[in-house]
Amino acid sequence: MAKIQKKIKKNIKSQLKSQEPTKPKVKENVGKDYLLIAVICFTIIVTIAAWGTLGFLNKTLYLLLIASLSLTYVRRHFNLTEKQETWVDRGSIISMGFALALFVVIMYNQIFP
C-alpha cells in the first residue's frame, strides 16, 4: 500500500511539473557598449603602434586581451544559440585567464630580472 502511494505521489508531482508553463529565455536588452568598443579600439591601436617594440610575451598578452574583449562583445550583441554562447563564454574566460597569467609572468620578469 505504501509503495502504491509513493508511486502515485511521484506521478502527480511529475505531471504538475510538466504542466507548469515554461518561460522562454528572454535576452536582456543591452546598451550600445561604447566603453567596451572604445577599450577594444584602444587596445588594437596600442598593439599596432607598439608592435615593433613589444616582446613576444607582451604581443601575446595584447592579442589575448583583444580576443577576450571581442568575444565579450560578440556574446552581448549577436544572436547566438545556447551552444555557441557557451563556447564564446568559455573562450572569453580562457583567453582572459591566459592574459592574466601572462601579465603575472611579465611582471615577475620585470621585477626579478
N, C-alpha and C positions, 0 to 999 in steps of 0.2 A: 504494500500500500504506500509506504513512504517513497519507494522508488518511482512509482507512478506519479505521485505528487511532484517530485523533483523534476521529472520529465515534462510534466505539464507546465510548471513554472518556467522552465528553460524555454519551452516553445512559445509561451506567452511573451517572455522578455525579448526573444529574438524577433517575434512578429511586431512588437511595439517599436523596436529599434529600426526595423525595415520600413515601418510606416512613417517615421519621422521625416519631415521634409528636409532634404539636404540643400544647404545654401550654396549657390555657385560661387566659385572663387572670384572675388572682385579685386582687381588690381587697384592699388592706391593711386589716386591722382597726384602724380608728382609734378614738381615745378620744372622750370627750364634748366636748372642746374648750371647756371652761369659760372659759379665759382669752380665747379668741377671741370668745366670746359676751359676756364682760364688756367687752372693748375696743369691740365694736360698740355695746353699750348705752351705754357711757360717751361715745363719740363722738356718738351720737344725742342724748343728754341735753345735752351741751355745745353742740351745734349749735342745739337748740331754745331753750336758756336764753339764749344769746348772739346769737340771730338778729337782733335789733334793733340791736345794736352792731357787728356784723360788716360789713365792707365786701364788695363784690361778689367780689373775689378770694378772700377768706377763706371766704365762703359756698361758693364753687365748690370750694375746697380740701377743706372738710369733707364736702361731698356726694360728691366723688370718693373720699375715704377710706372713707366708708360703703359706696359701691358696690363698691370693691375688696375690702373685708373681707367683705361679704355674698357676693360671688361666690366668694371663697375658701371660705367656709362651705358654700355650695351644692355646690361641686366635691367637697368632702370627705364630704358626708353624703347626697347624693341619688344615686340610681341613674340615671346619665346614659349615653347612648350615646357612642361614641367621638367622633362628630362634635360632639355637644353639649358634651362635656367639653373638646374642643379650643377651641370658641368661648368657653366660660366661662373657660378658662385665658387665652386671648388678651384677653378683656375685663378680667379682673382685672389682668393685667400692664399693659395700656394705661392703665387708669384709675389705677393706682399710678404709672406713669411720668408722666402728666399732673399728678398730685398733687405729685410730687417737683419737676417743672419749675415748677409754680405756687409751691411753697414757696420755691424759689430766687428767683423774681421778687419775692415778697413780702419776703423778707429783703433783697434788693437795694434795694427801695423804702424799707425802714425804715432801712437803714444809710446809703444815699446819697439823701436826700430831694430 
